């Protein structure tokens, strides 16, 4: 007697169910893919922060002092701009690059926190600090290039004048935002004496005309921070700067792949039910 096709297909529903069960096990294992690189377009600008480390930054009209207050607010500013390339230049009587432009926020923040341990020749070389910052950002391909220069004094050192550095910044299309730190009048300054550290009131001398001119000549803006709150508000305002698109290549996050196996398992189960109730249906 010739066997019908149903005879040869009688075990198919069972096989389909076993395959579906195997796929369910795969789904429960939650397969993921992590071997992809992606190019993403984000909004950001390139920013170099130039910070004064001269001895007068130890004055305590800002709390705990000008330098620590500036570091704390700057690190919060950095942490809030996740898509920007940022760098750090420090200066006193001389200047150097503490961190070149980077998108690694944690590295930059750690270098900010290391600033109090840096030893530089005392003085206030505003022109040198600005020139060093320009050298770090001038070749950037970003449409928006910004320098934030923070100081509490008057230019009294360095081989490059602030006016010359400002002209360089304008030539390279760099906007400079200047911040003068210090109260009006005088500020308590720690002085080492034979009886330990004593505090003396010293005059606050900030060359505001110079800082305004640097900002004006480069299309930036001048700000005066007389207390911690004012300094925070200044960085909040700078945070609203226009942004430009930049491309960033990054390793993709894990992608769930289980849904493909779940769909296939469901399809096999539906096929099994369909076969049992149609072609392979058995009549009692």
VOBA-1610 file (N, C-alpha, C; in pm, whole numbers, padded with zeros to 5 digits, always signed):
BEGIN
Unk+00085-00119+00000Unk+00000+00000+00000Unk+00089+00126+00000Unk+00060+00216-00091Unk+00141+00337-00101Unk+00108+00434+00013Unk+00215+00483+00076Unk+00198+00573+00191Unk+00177+00716+00140Unk+00084+00789+00209Unk+00055+00926+00168Unk+00160+01022+00227Unk+00154+01144+00180Unk+00250+01245+00227Unk+00232+01273+00375Unk+00108+01250+00428Unk+00084+01273+00570Unk+00168+01180+00657Unk+00196+01064+00603Unk+00276+00968+00679Unk+00417+01023+00701Unk+00470+01084+00597Unk+00607+01137+00607Unk+00614+01268+00687Unk+00501+01336+00697Unk+00499+01463+00770Unk+00446+01450+00913Unk+00416+01326+00954Unk+00350+01308+01084Unk+00437+01355+01201Unk+00570+01357+01187Unk+00657+01401+01296Unk+00696+01549+01285Unk+00650+01614+01178Unk+00688+01754+01158Unk+00642+01846+01271Unk+00515+01836+01318Unk+00472+01925+01428Unk+00561+01913+01552Unk+00600+01787+01585Unk+00687+01767+01701Unk+00823+01835+01678Unk+00876+01821+01557Unk+01005+01883+01526Unk+00996+02035+01534Unk+00885+02089+01485Unk+00865+02233+01492Unk+00860+02282+01636Unk+00792+02202+01722Unk+00782+02241+01862Unk+00918+02238+01930Unk+01000+02138+01898Unk+01133+02128+01958Unk+01222+02245+01913Unk+01211+02280+01785Unk+01290+02394+01737Unk+01245+02523+01805Unk+01112+02539+01823Unk+01061+02657+01891Unk+01110+02663+02035Unk+01113+02546+02102Unk+01161+02540+02240Unk+01309+02581+02248Unk+01387+02534+02150Unk+01529+02570+02147Unk+01546+02721+02130Unk+01463+02779+02044Unk+01472+02923+02023Unk+01430+03002+02147Unk+01331+02950+02222Unk+01290+03014+02347Unk+01406+03016+02446Unk+01481+02906+02450Unk+01599+02900+02538Unk+01700+03007+02498Unk+01718+03025+02366Unk+01809+03128+02317Unk+01758+03266+02359Unk+01626+03288+02348Unk+01567+03416+02388Unk+01594+03444+02535Unk+01578+03343+02622Unk+01601+03360+02765Unk+01747+03394+02796Unk+01837+03355+02707Unk+01979+03386+02725Unk+02011+03530+02688Unk+01917+03601+02624Unk+01931+03742+02585Unk+02058+03771+02507Unk+02068+03718+02386Unk+02186+03748+02304Unk+02196+03896+02272Unk+02320+03949+02271Unk+02344+04090+02243Unk+02462+04104+02147Unk+02462+04213+02071Unk+02574+04241+01981Unk+02646+04366+02030Unk+02779+04361+02029Unk+02859+04475+02078Unk+02977+04507+01987Unk+02976+04454+01868Unk+03093+04468+01781Unk+03069+04568+01668Unk+03008+04679+01701Unk+02980+04779+01598Unk+03038+04915+01636Unk+03093+04985+01538Unk+03135+05124+01554Unk+03034+05212+01484Unk+03009+05329+01538Unk+02911+05417+01476Unk+02963+05559+01471Unk+02927+05631+01367Unk+02958+05774+01355Unk+02832+05851+01391Unk+02840+05934+01494Unk+02725+06012+01535Unk+02755+06161+01520Unk+02655+06237+01486Unk+02669+06381+01475Unk+02609+06446+01599Unk+02689+06524+01670Unk+02642+06588+01793Unk+02661+06739+01781Unk+02602+06810+01876Unk+02615+06955+01878Unk+02724+06994+01977Unk+02818+07077+01937Unk+02922+07117+02030Unk+03012+07224+01973Unk+03097+07281+02059Unk+03197+07377+02017Unk+03329+07338+02083Unk+03437+07397+02035Unk+03568+07373+02096Unk+03599+07488+02192Unk+03637+07452+02313Unk+03660+07551+02418Unk+03792+07523+02489Unk+03874+07625+02503Unk+03994+07617+02586Unk+03977+07714+02703Unk+03999+07665+02822Unk+03986+07747+02942Unk+04125+07786+02991Unk+04150+07915+03001Unk+04279+07966+03048Unk+04261+08022+03188Unk+04329+07963+03288Unk+04306+07999+03427Unk+04431+08056+03493Unk+04413+08167+03562Unk+04520+08236+03634Unk+04553+08160+03762Unk+04684+08131+03782Unk+04728+08062+03904Unk+04819+08151+03990Unk+04818+08279+03965Unk+04908+08369+04040Unk+04875+08365+04189Unk+04970+08411+04270Unk+04954+08404+04415Unk+04830+08474+04466Unk+04785+08579+04399Unk+04668+08653+04444Unk+04539+08571+04434Unk+04543+08460+04360Unk+04425+08374+04350Unk+04396+08302+04482Unk+04486+08317+04582Unk+04462+08259+04714Unk+04376+08350+04802Unk+04345+08470+04755Unk+04259+08562+04832Unk+04124+08496+04859Unk+04066+08527+04974Unk+03947+08456+05019Unk+03820+08540+05013Unk+03812+08630+04915Unk+03685+08699+04897Unk+03582+08607+04830Unk+03628+08502+04759Unk+03543+08392+04716Unk+03579+08273+04804Unk+03485+08182+04825Unk+03508+08073+04921Unk+03528+07938+04849Unk+03624+07856+04896Unk+03717+07884+05006Unk+03825+07987+04969Unk+03859+07998+04841Unk+03942+08106+04790Unk+03914+08120+04640Unk+03971+08219+04577Unk+03940+08243+04436Unk+03972+08122+04349Unk+04090+08063+04372Unk+04133+07951+04287Unk+04042+07830+04302Unk+04014+07790+04426Unk+03928+07673+04449Unk+03787+07697+04396Unk+03736+07819+04415Unk+03603+07850+04364Unk+03600+07840+04212Unk+03705+07891+04147Unk+03712+07885+04001Unk+03720+07741+03952Unk+03798+07659+04022Unk+03811+07518+03984Unk+03678+07446+03999Unk+03610+07467+04111Unk+03483+07398+04135Unk+03378+07432+04030Unk+03365+07560+03998Unk+03265+07601+03899Unk+03304+07553+03760Unk+03432+07558+03728Unk+03478+07514+03595Unk+03454+07365+03574Unk+03477+07284+03677Unk+03456+07139+03662Unk+03307+07108+03642Unk+03220+07183+03707Unk+03076+07164+03684Unk+03040+07203+03541Unk+03102+07307+03492Unk+03081+07352+03354Unk+03125+07243+03256Unk+03241+07185+03280Unk+03292+07078+03194Unk+03199+06958+03196Unk+03154+06919+03315Unk+03069+06801+03329Unk+02936+06818+03256Unk+02892+06942+03239Unk+02763+06966+03174Unk+02770+06975+03024Unk+02890+06975+02966Unk+02904+06988+02820Unk+02965+06859+02765Unk+02881+06757+02754Unk+02927+06623+02719Unk+02972+06609+02575Unk+02928+06697+02485Unk+02959+06681+02343Unk+03066+06776+02292Unk+03128+06851+02381Unk+03228+06949+02339Unk+03369+06896+02357Unk+03458+06945+02273Unk+03601+06924+02295Unk+03650+07042+02378Unk+03719+07011+02489Unk+03763+07116+02579Unk+03907+07093+02619Unk+03977+07204+02650Unk+04115+07197+02693Unk+04140+07294+02806Unk+04260+07287+02866Unk+04292+07369+02981Unk+04434+07423+02971Unk+04448+07555+02988Unk+04577+07623+02995Unk+04585+07695+03128Unk+04698+07688+03194Unk+04717+07760+03321Unk+04831+07859+03304Unk+04824+07969+03377Unk+04929+08070+03366Unk+04943+08148+03496Unk+05064+08197+03517Unk+05095+08292+03624Unk+05197+08386+03563Unk+05328+08375+03605Unk+05431+08451+03537Unk+05473+08384+03408Unk+05432+08259+03388Unk+05454+08181+03268Unk+05328+08102+03241Unk+05322+08031+03130Unk+05200+07956+03097Unk+05236+07823+03034Unk+05146+07725+03048Unk+05163+07599+02978Unk+05028+07529+02966Unk+05023+07430+02878Unk+04900+07356+02854Unk+04888+07242+02954Unk+04785+07248+03035Unk+04757+07142+03131Unk+04685+07025+03064Unk+04601+07056+02964Unk+04528+06951+02892Unk+04492+07001+02753Unk+04532+06930+02646Unk+04491+06970+02511Unk+04343+06942+02490Unk+04288+06984+02377Unk+04147+06959+02348Unk+04116+06811+02357Unk+04010+06777+02429Unk+03972+06638+02447Unk+03822+06628+02470Unk+03766+06511+02441Unk+03626+06484+02474Unk+03616+06397+02600Unk+03731+06364+02658Unk+03734+06281+02780Unk+03716+06372+02901Unk+03593+06384+02947Unk+03563+06474+03058Unk+03634+06435+03187Unk+03642+06306+03215Unk+03700+06261+03341Unk+03847+06299+03349Unk+03920+06286+03238Unk+04061+06324+03237Unk+04075+06474+03263Unk+03994+06555+03193Unk+04002+06700+03209Unk+03967+06743+03351Unk+03864+06684+03409Unk+03823+06719+03545Unk+03934+06684+03645Unk+03998+06568+03626Unk+04108+06530+03716Unk+04224+06628+03705Unk+04250+06678+03585Unk+04358+06775+03567Unk+04322+06910+03627Unk+04194+06943+03627Unk+04150+07065+03697Unk+04178+07051+03847Unk+04147+06935+03902Unk+04165+06914+04046Unk+04312+06912+04086Unk+04400+06887+03988Unk+04544+06885+04017Unk+04606+07024+04010Unk+04529+07125+03971Unk+04582+07261+03955Unk+04649+07315+04081Unk+04592+07297+04202Unk+04657+07355+04321Unk+04798+07304+04345Unk+04836+07190+04288Unk+04969+07134+04308Unk+05071+07188+04207Unk+05025+07267+04110Unk+05115+07319+04007Unk+05195+07438+04062Unk+05325+07438+04033Unk+05410+07549+04076Unk+05460+07624+03953Unk+05428+07752+03948Unk+05471+07839+03838Unk+05539+07963+03894Unk+05620+08025+03811Unk+05678+08153+03848Unk+05565+08252+03871Unk+05572+08324+03984Unk+05461+08412+04017Unk+05456+08532+03923Unk+05338+08589+03911Unk+05313+08700+03821Unk+05181+08677+03750Unk+05146+08769+03660Unk+05022+08755+03586Unk+05049+08784+03438Unk+05080+08680+03364Unk+05111+08693+03221Unk+04986+08664+03139Unk+04895+08759+03137Unk+04768+08739+03066Unk+04792+08716+02918Unk+04883+08791+02858Unk+04912+08774+02716Unk+04965+08637+02683Unk+05055+08584+02768Unk+05111+08451+02747Unk+05006+08343+02765Unk+04921+08360+02866Unk+04815+08261+02887Unk+04720+08256+02770Unk+04684+08374+02719Unk+04593+08379+02605Unk+04660+08323+02480Unk+04787+08355+02458Unk+04859+08306+02341Unk+04871+08154+02342Unk+04898+08097+02459Unk+04907+07951+02470Unk+04774+07885+02439Unk+04665+07945+02488Unk+04532+07892+02459Unk+04501+07900+02310Unk+04542+08009+02247Unk+04521+08024+02102Unk+04595+07916+02025Unk+04718+07888+02066Unk+04798+07785+01998Unk+04731+07649+02004Unk+04654+07625+02110Unk+04589+07496+02128Unk+04459+07482+02050Unk+04399+07594+02011Unk+04267+07585+01949Unk+04263+07639+01805Unk+04368+07707+01763Unk+04364+07776+01633Unk+04346+07681+01514Unk+04395+07557+01524Unk+04385+07463+01413Unk+04259+07376+01419Unk+04173+07404+01514Unk+04048+07329+01526Unk+03960+07351+01403Unk+03888+07245+01363Unk+03799+07254+01247Unk+03659+07298+01285Unk+03634+07317+01414Unk+03502+07360+01459Unk+03474+07502+01410Unk+03349+07529+01377Unk+03312+07663+01333Unk+03312+07761+01449Unk+03288+07710+01570Unk+03287+07796+01689Unk+03406+07760+01777Unk+03498+07852+01792Unk+03617+07832+01876Unk+03616+07938+01985Unk+03623+07895+02109Unk+03606+07985+02223Unk+03717+07966+02325Unk+03763+08075+02381Unk+03856+08073+02494Unk+03788+08144+02611Unk+03791+08082+02727Unk+03741+08144+02850Unk+03862+08176+02936Unk+03893+08304+02950Unk+04012+08347+03022Unk+03971+08406+03157Unk+04022+08346+03264Unk+03987+08389+03399Unk+04112+08441+03470Unk+04104+08562+03524Unk+04217+08621+03595Unk+04167+08713+03705Unk+04257+08747+03798Unk+04217+08836+03907Unk+04310+08957+03918Unk+04390+08983+03813Unk+04486+09090+03827Unk+04513+09169+03701Unk+04633+09222+03697Unk+04677+09305+03585Unk+04797+09237+03518Unk+04808+09254+03389Unk+04921+09194+03317Unk+05052+09258+03362Unk+05144+09177+03416Unk+05272+09231+03463Unk+05390+09139+03430Unk+05369+09042+03340Unk+05476+08949+03305Unk+05450+08894+03164Unk+05548+08822+03113Unk+05531+08757+02984Unk+05587+08837+02869Unk+05621+08765+02761Unk+05683+08827+02644Unk+05581+08873+02541Unk+05456+08829+02554Unk+05351+08866+02459Unk+05249+08953+02531Unk+05218+09066+02475Unk+05121+09156+02538Unk+04979+09102+02515Unk+04888+09132+02606Unk+04750+09090+02588Unk+04688+09143+02458Unk+04724+09266+02421Unk+04669+09324+02298Unk+04714+09245+02176Unk+04840+09203+02174Unk+04891+09122+02062Unk+04820+08988+02057Unk+04803+08926+02174Unk+04734+08796+02180Unk+04589+08810+02134Unk+04523+08919+02171Unk+04385+08941+02129Unk+04376+08954+01977Unk+04475+09022+01917Unk+04478+09035+01772Unk+04497+08899+01705Unk+04579+08815+01766Unk+04597+08678+01714Unk+04465+08601+01719Unk+04394+08614+01831Unk+04266+08543+01846Unk+04167+08588+01740Unk+04160+08718+01716Unk+04068+08771+01615Unk+04105+08718+01476Unk+04234+08709+01447Unk+04280+08660+01317Unk+04235+08517+01293Unk+04235+08435+01397Unk+04197+08295+01384Unk+04048+08272+01409Unk+03972+08378+01424Unk+03827+08363+01445Unk+03791+08302+01578Unk+03867+08335+01681Unk+03844+08281+01815Unk+03779+08387+01903Unk+03665+08353+01963Unk+03601+08444+02057Unk+03662+08424+02197Unk+03689+08533+02265Unk+03747+08524+02399Unk+03649+08584+02499Unk+03608+08501+02594Unk+03523+08548+02704Unk+03614+08565+02825Unk+03620+08686+02877Unk+03710+08716+02989Unk+03631+08728+03119Unk+03691+08679+03226Unk+03627+08684+03358Unk+03726+08745+03457Unk+03685+08855+03521Unk+03765+08915+03627Unk+03712+08866+03761Unk+03799+08806+03843Unk+03756+08746+03970Unk+03806+08832+04086Unk+03715+08876+04174Unk+03754+08952+04292Unk+03649+09054+04329Unk+03638+09080+04459Unk+03541+09178+04507Unk+03588+09320+04473Unk+03502+09414+04495Unk+03538+09555+04479Unk+03604+09605+04608Unk+03716+09676+04594Unk+03783+09730+04713Unk+03902+09646+04753Unk+03889+09569+04862Unk+03999+09487+04912Unk+03950+09347+04945Unk+04045+09255+04962Unk+04011+09116+04990Unk+04109+09058+05091Unk+04064+08965+05177Unk+04154+08902+05274Unk+04252+08807+05204Unk+04381+08827+05231Unk+04484+08746+05166Unk+04571+08681+05274Unk+04596+08548+05264Unk+04677+08480+05366Unk+04825+08516+05354Unk+04886+08551+05467Unk+05028+08587+05470Unk+05097+08505+05577Unk+05208+08441+05542Unk+05284+08362+05639Unk+05367+08454+05727Unk+05349+08444+05858Unk+05426+08524+05954Unk+05493+08432+06055Unk+05569+08491+06144Unk+05636+08413+06248Unk+05536+08348+06342Unk+05415+08400+06343Unk+05310+08345+06432Unk+05209+08259+06354Unk+05249+08218+06234Unk+05159+08139+06152Unk+05093+08222+06043Unk+04991+08168+05983Unk+04923+08239+05875Unk+04829+08345+05932Unk+04846+08467+05882Unk+04758+08576+05918Unk+04695+08631+05791Unk+04580+08696+05806Unk+04510+08749+05689Unk+04517+08901+05688Unk+04556+08953+05573Unk+04565+09098+05555Unk+04473+09141+05442Unk+04415+09257+05456Unk+04332+09312+05349Unk+04422+09373+05242Unk+04412+09324+05122Unk+04494+09376+05012Unk+04402+09434+04904Unk+04446+09537+04833Unk+04361+09597+04728Unk+04335+09498+04616Unk+04216+09504+04559Unk+04181+09420+04442Unk+04201+09506+04317Unk+04302+09470+04241Unk+04335+09547+04119Unk+04316+09459+03996Unk+04205+09476+03931Unk+04177+09401+03807Unk+04173+09501+03692Unk+04248+09470+03588Unk+04252+09559+03472Unk+04127+09532+03385Unk+04016+09587+03429Unk+03890+09561+03361Unk+03888+09621+03220Unk+03952+09734+03202Unk+03956+09794+03068Unk+04024+09700+02969Unk+04134+09637+03013Unk+04205+09543+02927Unk+04118+09422+02895Unk+04053+09367+02997Unk+03971+09247+02977Unk+03850+09278+02887Unk+03794+09396+02903Unk+03682+09436+02815Unk+03730+09448+02671Unk+03849+09505+02653Unk+03901+09524+02517Unk+03929+09389+02450Unk+03988+09295+02525Unk+04015+09162+02468Unk+03884+09098+02422Unk+03782+09104+02508Unk+03654+09044+02475Unk+03589+09115+02356Unk+03591+09248+02358Unk+03529+09325+02251Unk+03597+09302+02117Unk+03731+09298+02117Unk+03805+09282+01992Unk+03784+09145+01929Unk+03745+09046+02009Unk+03732+08909+01957Unk+03587+08863+01946Unk+03493+08953+01974Unk+03352+08915+01964Unk+03300+08842+02085Unk+03373+08848+02197Unk+03330+08782+02319Unk+03261+08878+02414Unk+03275+08854+02543Unk+03209+08939+02643Unk+03290+08934+02772Unk+03289+09045+02846Unk+03360+09051+02974Unk+03261+09035+03090Unk+03304+08959+03193Unk+03221+08938+03311Unk+03304+08968+03436Unk+03237+09012+03541Unk+03303+09035+03670Unk+03238+08945+03775Unk+03320+08863+03841Unk+03270+08772+03944Unk+03317+08820+04080Unk+03228+08879+04157Unk+03265+08930+04288Unk+03233+08832+04401Unk+03165+08722+04368Unk+03136+08619+04467Unk+03110+08486+04394Unk+03093+08379+04472Unk+03075+08246+04413Unk+02951+08239+04325Unk+02841+08297+04370Unk+02717+08291+04293Unk+02732+08362+04159Unk+02799+08476+04160Unk+02820+08550+04036Unk+02905+08468+03939Unk+03006+08398+03990Unk+03091+08315+03905Unk+03011+08201+03843Unk+02924+08139+03922Unk+02838+08031+03870Unk+02745+08084+03761Unk+02690+08202+03782Unk+02599+08261+03683Unk+02672+08293+03552Unk+02797+08334+03564Unk+02876+08365+03445Unk+02895+08241+03360Unk+02934+08131+03423Unk+02954+08007+03347Unk+02821+07955+03291Unk+02712+07977+03363Unk+02581+07937+03312Unk+02546+08016+03186Unk+02583+08143+03183Unk+02555+08225+03065Unk+02642+08181+02948Unk+02770+08155+02975Unk+02859+08108+02868Unk+02811+07974+02814Unk+02748+07896+02900Unk+02698+07764+02860Unk+02592+07774+02752Unk+02533+07892+02737Unk+02428+07911+02637Unk+02483+07953+02501Unk+02616+07944+02484Unk+02678+07981+02357Unk+02620+07898+02242Unk+02625+07954+02121Unk+02581+07879+02004Unk+02664+07753+01990Unk+02605+07654+01928Unk+02674+07526+01911Unk+02684+07493+01763Unk+02781+07411+01729Unk+02799+07370+01590Unk+02811+07219+01584Unk+02772+07161+01472Unk+02773+07016+01460Unk+02916+06962+01447Unk+02943+06854+01523Unk+03071+06784+01509Unk+03043+06635+01499Unk+03131+06563+01430Unk+03116+06418+01418Unk+03202+06350+01522Unk+03147+06247+01586Unk+03219+06175+01688Unk+03205+06026+01661Unk+03318+05955+01650Unk+03315+05812+01628Unk+03323+05743+01763Unk+03227+05659+01791Unk+03224+05595+01921Unk+03181+05450+01909Unk+03220+05369+02006Unk+03182+05228+02009Unk+03037+05219+02053Unk+02959+05144+01977Unk+02816+05140+02004Unk+02787+05065+02133Unk+02677+05100+02195Unk+02634+05029+02314Unk+02575+04894+02275Unk+02559+04806+02374Unk+02507+04673+02347Unk+02366+04680+02288Unk+02341+04596+02187Unk+02211+04592+02122Unk+02146+04456+02147Unk+02022+04458+02195Unk+01950+04333+02220Unk+01914+04265+02088Unk+01946+04137+02077Unk+01919+04062+01954Unk+01816+03950+01974Unk+01762+03934+02098Unk+01675+03821+02127Unk+01544+03824+02050Unk+01500+03945+02012Unk+01369+03957+01948Unk+01363+03881+01816Unk+01476+03869+01746Unk+01477+03794+01620Unk+01443+03647+01645Unk+01502+03590+01751Unk+01477+03450+01784Unk+01335+03431+01838Unk+01284+03534+01910Unk+01148+03526+01963Unk+01047+03523+01849Unk+01067+03605+01747Unk+00977+03608+01632Unk+00979+03474+01559Unk+01099+03418+01541Unk+01110+03289+01471Unk+01044+03177+01551Unk+01060+03178+01684Unk+00997+03077+01769Unk+00845+03085+01759Unk+00792+03207+01760Unk+00648+03225+01748Unk+00598+03176+01613Unk+00673+03202+01508Unk+00634+03157+01375Unk+00629+03005+01367Unk+00727+02938+01429Unk+00730+02791+01427Unk+00611+02733+01504Unk+00578+02793+01619Unk+00463+02746+01697Unk+00333+02764+01620Unk+00319+02878+01552Unk+00198+02901+01471Unk+00190+02802+01357Unk+00305+02770+01296Unk+00306+02672+01188Unk+00267+02534+01238Unk+00315+02500+01358Unk+00279+02370+01416Unk+00128+02360+01439Unk+00071+02464+01500Unk-00074+02465+01525Unk-00151+02456+01395Unk-00104+02529+01294Unk-00173+02528+01165Unk-00171+02390+01102Unk-00056+02322+01107Unk-00046+02189+01048Unk-00132+02088+01122Unk-00130+02095+01257Unk-00209+01999+01337Unk-00360+02015+01312Unk-00403+02136+01278Unk-00546+02157+01263Unk-00593+02164+01119Unk-00501+02140+01026Unk-00540+02141+00885Unk-00491+02014+00816Unk-00376+02022+00758Unk-00322+01913+00676Unk-00303+01785+00755Unk-00249+01796+00879Unk-00218+01677+00958Unk-00321+01649+01067Unk-00436+01706+01049Unk-00542+01683+01149Unk-00585+01537+01148Unk-00596+01477+01264Unk-00638+01338+01275Unk-00780+01331+01330Unk-00857+01243+01273Unk-00996+01229+01316Unk-01006+01108+01409Unk-01056+01129+01529Unk-01065+01018+01627Unk-01150+00903+01573
//
